[in-house]
Every structure is written in structure tokens, then in C-alpha cells.
Amino acid sequence: MHCDEYVRTGKCFDGECEYLHKPRGDEASSNGTKNALLVISCGPERTASTWLFNSIRLLFEYSKQPVDSYWIHNISQEKLESRGFKQKDSHHLLIKTHDYPNEWNVNQADLIFTTHRNIVEVAESYVRLGWLPLHLPLLISHFRRYEADHLKWRDKATLNFSFEEISSDKKTCLKKIAQKLAEKGIDCQDVVNKVYEAVEELEAPKGRSSPDPVSKLWPNHISKSNVPQKLSREDRQTLMKTFAQYQQFYGYPTEEL
Ligand SMILES: [Zn+2]
């Protein structure tokens, strides 16, 4: 399921493209494996979910495992099978997604990794990036769907990292991911340090409005630290109360101090 545009030109500017972005004839990708895994990286937006995806992707690649990585908006059996799922001698499949699938049974995945973050900080980030206007009813209705998808993934997740722990100690998070992959037969613990460096060095593309097709890093998505808050104290308070259960579950504040 190669992206033709990428094979032809080495580029793909479609941020929603669900095809494979890997040069054709790539040696590591030509041989399959008997025990291909299906790994899902389903952190929601603004929670270091792309860091998670790239870490898993490079753990496979640096340990010389044949892996095909895809963005899929809505996972289905058909989409997976057309990408080699459950076929003899296929590649490992790593799927980056956000939404919980409508029909596909996620228990078929071998490993599911997700991430989470204080919902108020996620909202701040959305507003800062201009993804949603500073309009509370709109934010609440968006984050109700966001939360619903995340909670379903959370119940199935092998590991669930907080944005804060990834921000403060990426290497420990990587070791935990490597451990879970190792338990499934992927011997990748020796490459953790190299993968850590490689993910750190990934750069978002500049001067365009679509992500890098391989790393899925979007331009201008990195928020600067120390930017002033956009939401009012009252808005933050309302969000915390609305999502009190989520906040409480993860130990995030349920009221503004
Ligand atoms: Zn493409």
C-alpha cells in the first residue's frame, strides 16, 4: 500500500494520506516475518502522541525489524488486511490513530500504546494553535468526543503515558515501550539510546501546511513554553469541572488553585 506520490517524488503533502511512505525496494522492507505484530499508537492530539509513534517506529527500525507504519483515521479490518495484517510473512504493522474504531475489534492488536494530558492544557494548546476558537461550548463539545475515544483506548492500552512523564523523562518511557516489545519477541532493548537520540533529532517540516509523511510531525505544532494562557480562569475552572472524572482519574487538578 505504497503512496505513489511518495515513491515517485519522495514527497507527500496530504496530511491525511493513509498509504505507506517508504522508498520502494528498501531492503529491510522486502522481507517479512513469521510473527508480525500489530501495534497501535493511539495517543490523542497534544499529548506527545507523535513522540510515542516515532519511538515505536524507530525501535522496530533500529532493531532491523521489517515494519510498515501508517496513519489511519478510522481503523477497519479491510484497511489492515490490505496492508498485510494476518498475511503470511508480512511486516509488522504500526498504526498511528486518534479515533476509536467504529467497528473494528481492537482486541486483535498485539500492543496498544496511548498517552494523556491535563485536559485544560490540551485545550490551551488547541486554542494557541488556532485549531479551535476560544469558545467554551465548542471546546467542551470537542473534548467530550476526545475524552470518549481516549477512555475506550485507555481500557485496552498496554501502556498509557502522561504527557508530563514523557516531557520529563523520555528515556524511561522508551525503556518501558522496549520492554513490552521485547515481551512480544522484538529484541530492541539495546537500541533504546540510539532511538532516543534519533527521535530527539527529528524535525518538523517548515514552510508548509502538511506533516512529514514518515515522522508525521506537523509544522508549527510545537508550542513554545512560557506562552501566556489563552483561557480565562473561569474557562479553565469550567473545563476542570466538566471533565472532573478524567482529571481525577489521572490526578490532574479539578479546580483552579
Ligand atoms: Zn502519501
Boltz pocket constraint, residues with backbone or C-beta under 6 A from the ligand:
constraints:
  - pocket:
      binder: B
      contacts: [[A, 3], [A, 4], [A, 5], [A, 6], [A, 11], [A, 12], [A, 13], [A, 14], [A, 17], [A, 18], [A, 19], [A, 20], [A, 21], [A, 213]]
      max_distance: 6.0
